[in-house]
Amino acid sequence: MKKEQVAHCQFSVWYPIFKHHTIKSLILPLPQNVIDYLLDDGTLVVSGSDHIAQQTHINSDSDAEEDIQWSDDETTTTVTAPEFPEFTAKVLEAVNALGGRVFPKLNWSAPRDANWIALNSSLQCQSLSEIFLLFKSSDFITHDLTQPFLHCNDQDSPDPVINYELVLRKWSELIPGGEFRCFVKENKLIAISQRDYTQYYPHILKQEESIVHAIHHFFSQHIQYNFLDEDFVLDVYRDSQGRVWLVDLNPFGEVTDSLLFSWAELTSGGEIAQRQDGPAFRYTTSEVTVQPSPCLSYRIPRDFVDLSAGEDAYKLIDFLKLQKGQQEDEEEDEPPQ
């Protein structure tokens, strides 16, 4: 895997090529001050919604906090949340243009490892505050911003110039049992893996042949020879009508999860690469083989660990502010009795 291949898998590179075969999306350049904020270990939630308070006031002398010492001095501390008014306006306009609900990601990754912190346990977002909450809690996003070329084998070459972008995708209810990851080597589809391999979906066993046929037909008609590289990984979705849609493109290398295959199998040029009867297809075959989600290891609320260690008391305050603001929104939206 080379740095150029990773750069080619950025969303803004492949989306214009395959936009008619994937989910409608909008791409917004990420300002440097927003990047700096996402990499800052300070407050977790920022202003980005009309319903989020702009300041947190902490008074160590107040009656409500008489049992907790937030700081060493006896003065009132004011924490001002960063504001990005122009960027906020652009994000809200894009969200509205996409139907009011979006799936956010950066150039490569979505914050799938951070859905534990979302109030609805979902990556569905309606405001910039919700997007920031996910991004600030995601190791995947941090990887995009700090070391996207970590596993490349041409480390001596200069890093490509990266213009970071916020990608907003129209929210679509994708059934996990319809998602598949496809491995392409030398422009040949060599392997297909069930995307959510931790669960058993009976319909995959029953429809194995039609699933492989539909995905292979989609690949040969719309993807093959049209991408910038000959080795890559694509995620696809097969809907209830049997139609296949492109969801994402990823580098062909260990930075991408190989799911039910191993990278040794995929890169060795052995049995999988030499198959003549179509791609190898692997899926969870019974309830016995169900496994825990690989994202479980990311669900430790590190920010709350910081809180318990006395390292960052403001994170919990900002999280509770967001929750309170959303509760007030829901109350305002309720019809009068």
C-alpha positions as CSV (number, residue, x, y, z in Angstrom):
1,M,0.0,0.0,0.0
2,K,1.5,3.3,-1.1
3,K,0.7,6.8,0.0
4,E,-0.7,7.7,-3.4
5,Q,-3.2,4.8,-3.1
6,V,-4.4,6.1,0.3
7,A,-4.7,9.6,-1.2
8,H,-6.8,8.2,-4.1
9,C,-9.3,6.7,-1.6
10,Q,-10.3,10.1,-0.2
11,F,-14.0,10.7,-0.5
12,S,-13.7,13.8,-2.7
13,V,-11.5,11.9,-5.2
14,W,-13.8,8.9,-5.8
15,Y,-17.2,10.5,-5.3
16,P,-17.3,12.5,-8.5
17,I,-16.4,9.3,-10.4
18,F,-19.2,7.2,-8.9
19,K,-21.7,9.7,-7.6
20,H,-24.5,8.2,-9.7
21,H,-24.0,4.8,-7.9
22,T,-23.8,5.9,-4.3
23,I,-25.6,8.0,-1.6
24,K,-26.0,11.7,-2.3
25,S,-23.4,13.7,-0.4
26,L,-22.0,17.2,0.1
27,I,-18.3,18.0,0.8
28,L,-17.3,21.1,2.8
29,P,-13.6,22.2,3.2
30,L,-12.6,21.9,6.9
31,P,-11.2,25.3,8.1
32,Q,-7.9,25.1,10.0
33,N,-9.4,26.4,13.2
34,V,-11.9,23.6,13.1
35,I,-9.0,21.0,12.6
36,D,-7.1,22.6,15.5
37,Y,-10.2,22.3,17.6
38,L,-10.8,18.6,16.7
39,L,-7.2,17.8,17.7
40,D,-7.4,19.8,20.9
41,D,-7.8,17.9,24.2
42,G,-9.9,20.7,25.7
43,T,-13.7,21.0,25.9
44,L,-15.6,18.2,24.2
45,V,-18.7,20.1,23.0
46,V,-18.7,23.4,21.2
47,S,-21.2,25.9,20.0
48,G,-22.6,24.7,16.7
49,S,-26.3,24.8,17.3
50,D,-28.6,27.6,18.3
51,H,-29.6,25.6,21.3
52,I,-26.1,25.1,22.8
53,A,-25.1,27.6,25.5
54,Q,-22.0,29.6,24.7
55,Q,-20.4,29.7,28.1
56,T,-19.9,27.5,31.2
57,H,-19.6,29.3,34.5
58,I,-17.8,27.5,37.3
59,N,-17.8,29.0,40.8
60,S,-15.9,26.9,43.4
61,D,-17.6,28.9,46.2
62,S,-21.2,28.2,45.1
63,D,-23.5,26.1,47.3
64,A,-24.1,23.7,44.5
65,E,-20.5,22.8,44.3
66,E,-19.4,23.1,47.9
67,D,-18.3,19.4,48.0
68,I,-16.3,19.5,44.8
69,Q,-13.2,21.6,44.3
70,W,-12.9,22.3,40.5
71,S,-9.8,24.4,40.7
72,D,-7.0,25.5,43.1
73,D,-8.0,29.1,43.3
74,E,-11.2,30.6,44.8
75,T,-12.2,32.7,41.8
76,T,-14.9,32.2,39.2
77,T,-13.6,30.5,36.1
78,T,-15.3,31.1,32.7
79,V,-14.9,28.6,29.9
80,T,-15.9,30.0,26.5
81,A,-16.8,27.4,23.9
82,P,-15.1,28.1,20.5
83,E,-17.4,29.4,17.8
84,F,-17.3,28.8,14.1
85,P,-20.2,31.0,12.8
86,E,-19.4,30.8,9.0
87,F,-18.7,27.1,9.1
88,T,-21.7,26.5,11.2
89,A,-24.0,28.2,8.7
90,K,-22.5,26.2,5.8
91,V,-23.0,22.9,7.7
92,L,-26.6,23.7,8.6
93,E,-27.3,24.7,5.0
94,A,-25.9,21.4,3.8
95,V,-27.8,19.4,6.4
96,N,-31.0,21.0,5.3
97,A,-30.2,20.3,1.7
98,L,-29.8,16.7,2.5
99,G,-33.1,16.3,4.2
100,G,-32.2,17.4,7.8
101,R,-30.4,14.2,8.8
102,V,-26.8,13.2,7.8
103,F,-24.1,10.7,8.2
104,P,-20.8,12.5,8.8
105,K,-17.2,11.5,8.0
106,L,-13.9,13.0,7.1
107,N,-11.7,12.3,4.0
108,W,-11.5,8.6,4.8
109,S,-13.2,7.6,8.0
110,A,-16.5,7.8,9.8
111,P,-16.6,8.0,13.6
112,R,-18.1,4.4,13.9
113,D,-16.1,3.9,17.0
114,A,-17.8,6.7,18.8
115,N,-21.5,5.9,18.5
116,W,-21.5,4.9,22.2
117,I,-21.4,8.6,23.1
118,A,-24.2,9.7,20.9
119,L,-27.5,10.3,22.7
120,N,-29.3,8.2,20.2
121,S,-26.5,5.6,19.9
122,S,-26.4,6.4,16.2
123,L,-24.2,8.3,13.7
124,Q,-27.3,10.2,12.5
125,C,-26.6,13.9,13.0
126,Q,-28.8,17.0,12.7
127,S,-26.4,19.7,14.0
128,L,-22.7,20.6,14.0
129,S,-22.7,20.0,17.8
130,E,-23.6,16.4,17.3
131,I,-21.0,16.0,14.6
132,F,-18.3,17.5,16.8
133,L,-19.3,15.3,19.7
134,L,-18.7,12.2,17.5
135,F,-15.5,13.4,15.9
136,K,-13.9,14.5,19.2
137,S,-14.6,11.0,20.6
138,S,-13.4,9.0,17.7
139,D,-9.9,7.4,17.3
140,F,-10.7,6.8,13.6
141,I,-11.1,10.6,13.0
142,T,-7.9,11.3,15.0
143,H,-6.1,8.8,12.7
144,D,-7.3,10.6,9.6
145,L,-6.1,13.9,10.9
146,T,-2.7,12.8,12.3
147,Q,-1.4,9.7,10.6
148,P,-3.3,8.7,7.5
149,F,-0.2,7.2,5.9
150,L,0.9,5.2,8.9
151,H,0.8,1.7,7.3
152,C,2.2,2.7,3.9
153,N,5.4,0.9,2.7
154,D,6.9,4.0,1.0
155,Q,7.5,6.0,4.2
156,D,10.6,7.6,2.7
157,S,8.5,9.4,0.1
158,P,6.9,12.8,0.9
159,D,3.3,12.8,2.2
160,P,0.8,13.9,-0.4
161,V,-0.8,17.3,0.4
162,I,-4.2,16.7,2.1
163,N,-7.0,19.2,2.1
164,Y,-9.2,18.0,5.0
165,E,-13.0,18.0,4.3
166,L,-16.2,17.3,6.2
167,V,-18.3,14.9,4.2
168,L,-22.1,14.9,4.9
169,R,-24.0,12.0,3.4
170,K,-27.8,11.9,3.2
171,W,-29.0,9.7,6.0
172,S,-30.1,6.3,4.8
173,E,-31.4,3.4,6.8
174,L,-29.0,0.6,5.8
175,I,-29.7,-2.8,7.1
176,P,-26.4,-4.3,8.3
177,G,-27.1,-7.6,6.7
178,G,-27.1,-6.0,3.3
179,E,-23.5,-4.6,3.6
180,F,-20.5,-6.3,2.0
181,R,-16.8,-5.6,1.7
182,C,-15.2,-6.4,-1.7
183,F,-11.5,-6.8,-2.3
184,V,-10.1,-5.9,-5.7
185,K,-6.6,-6.8,-6.9
186,E,-5.3,-5.9,-10.3
187,N,-8.8,-4.8,-11.2
188,K,-10.2,-8.3,-10.4
189,L,-12.8,-8.9,-7.7
190,I,-11.1,-11.6,-5.7
191,A,-13.1,-11.7,-2.4
192,I,-16.3,-10.6,-0.7
193,S,-16.9,-10.6,3.0
194,Q,-20.0,-10.0,5.0
195,R,-19.5,-6.5,6.5
196,D,-21.2,-7.1,9.8
197,Y,-19.6,-10.5,10.4
198,T,-20.4,-10.4,14.1
199,Q,-24.0,-11.4,13.4
200,Y,-25.7,-14.2,11.6
201,Y,-28.1,-13.3,8.9
202,P,-30.1,-16.3,7.5
203,H,-30.9,-14.6,4.3
204,I,-27.3,-14.4,3.3
205,L,-27.0,-18.2,3.4
206,K,-30.2,-18.6,1.4
207,Q,-29.2,-16.0,-1.2
208,E,-25.5,-16.6,-1.4
209,E,-25.4,-17.2,-5.2
210,S,-27.6,-14.2,-6.1
211,I,-25.7,-11.9,-3.7
212,V,-22.3,-12.8,-5.4
213,H,-23.9,-12.5,-8.9
214,A,-25.4,-9.0,-8.1
215,I,-22.2,-7.7,-6.6
216,H,-20.0,-9.0,-9.4
217,H,-22.3,-7.6,-12.0
218,F,-22.3,-4.2,-10.3
219,F,-18.5,-4.2,-10.1
220,S,-18.0,-5.2,-13.7
221,Q,-20.5,-2.7,-15.0
222,H,-19.7,0.4,-12.9
223,I,-16.5,0.1,-10.9
224,Q,-13.9,-2.1,-12.8
225,Y,-11.2,0.0,-14.6
226,N,-12.9,3.2,-13.6
227,F,-11.0,3.9,-10.4
228,L,-7.5,5.4,-10.2
229,D,-5.8,2.3,-8.8
230,E,-6.1,-1.4,-9.7
231,D,-5.9,-2.6,-6.1
232,F,-8.6,-1.3,-3.7
233,V,-11.4,-2.2,-1.4
234,L,-15.0,-1.2,-1.9
235,D,-18.0,-1.4,0.5
236,V,-21.3,-2.0,-1.2
237,Y,-24.9,-2.3,-0.1
238,R,-27.5,-4.7,-1.6
239,D,-31.0,-3.4,-1.0
240,S,-34.3,-5.3,-0.7
241,Q,-34.8,-5.1,-4.5
242,G,-31.5,-6.7,-5.2
243,R,-29.9,-3.5,-6.4
244,V,-26.3,-2.8,-5.4
245,W,-24.9,0.6,-4.3
246,L,-21.4,1.8,-3.6
247,V,-21.0,2.9,0.0
248,D,-17.2,3.6,0.3
249,L,-13.8,3.0,-1.2
250,N,-10.8,2.0,0.9
251,P,-7.1,1.3,0.4
252,F,-6.0,-2.2,-0.3
253,G,-3.9,-2.8,2.8
254,E,-3.9,-3.4,6.5
255,V,-5.3,0.1,7.3
256,T,-8.5,-1.5,6.0
257,D,-10.2,-4.2,8.1
258,S,-10.0,-7.5,6.2
259,L,-13.0,-8.9,8.1
260,L,-13.4,-12.6,7.4
261,F,-10.2,-12.8,5.4
262,S,-6.6,-12.2,6.3
263,W,-4.3,-9.8,4.5
264,A,-1.9,-12.6,4.1
265,E,-4.5,-14.5,2.1
266,L,-5.5,-11.5,0.0
267,T,-1.9,-10.5,-0.9
268,S,-0.2,-13.8,-1.3
269,G,-1.4,-14.6,-4.8
270,G,-2.6,-18.0,-3.6
271,E,-5.9,-19.8,-3.9
272,I,-8.1,-16.7,-3.5
273,A,-6.3,-14.7,-6.2
274,Q,-6.2,-17.6,-8.6
275,R,-9.9,-18.6,-8.4
276,Q,-11.5,-18.8,-11.8
277,D,-15.1,-19.4,-10.7
278,G,-15.6,-16.0,-9.2
279,P,-14.7,-14.2,-6.0
280,A,-14.4,-16.1,-2.7
281,F,-17.4,-15.3,-0.5
282,R,-17.3,-15.5,3.3
283,Y,-20.1,-14.9,5.8
284,T,-21.2,-15.9,9.3
285,T,-22.9,-19.3,8.8
286,S,-24.7,-19.8,12.1
287,E,-25.5,-18.3,15.4
288,V,-22.6,-20.4,16.9
289,T,-20.1,-18.2,15.1
290,V,-21.5,-14.9,16.2
291,Q,-18.7,-12.7,17.6
292,P,-18.6,-9.5,19.7
293,S,-18.3,-6.2,17.8
294,P,-14.7,-5.1,17.1
295,C,-15.7,-1.6,18.1
296,L,-16.4,-2.7,21.7
297,S,-12.8,-1.8,22.6
298,Y,-13.5,1.8,21.6
299,R,-16.5,2.2,23.9
300,I,-14.5,3.1,27.0
301,P,-15.5,6.7,27.6
302,R,-11.9,8.1,27.8
303,D,-13.2,11.6,28.4
304,F,-15.0,10.4,31.5
305,V,-11.8,8.6,32.6
306,D,-10.1,11.9,32.4
307,L,-12.9,13.3,34.5
308,S,-12.5,10.7,37.3
309,A,-8.7,11.3,37.3
310,G,-9.3,15.0,37.7
311,E,-7.7,15.8,34.4
312,D,-10.7,17.5,32.6
313,A,-13.8,18.3,34.5
314,Y,-15.2,20.5,31.8
315,K,-15.9,17.6,29.4
316,L,-18.7,16.2,31.5
317,I,-20.2,19.7,31.9
318,D,-20.2,20.3,28.2
319,F,-21.7,16.8,27.5
320,L,-24.5,17.5,30.0
321,K,-25.1,20.9,28.4
322,L,-25.6,19.2,25.0
323,Q,-28.0,16.7,26.6
324,K,-29.9,19.5,28.3
325,G,-30.1,21.5,25.1
326,Q,-31.5,18.6,23.1
327,Q,-34.1,17.9,25.9
328,E,-35.2,21.5,25.7
329,D,-35.5,21.2,21.9
330,E,-37.7,18.1,22.3
331,E,-39.9,19.9,24.8
332,E,-40.3,22.9,22.5
333,D,-41.2,20.6,19.5
334,E,-44.0,18.8,21.5
335,P,-47.5,20.0,20.5
336,P,-49.4,21.9,23.2
337,Q,-51.8,19.7,25.3
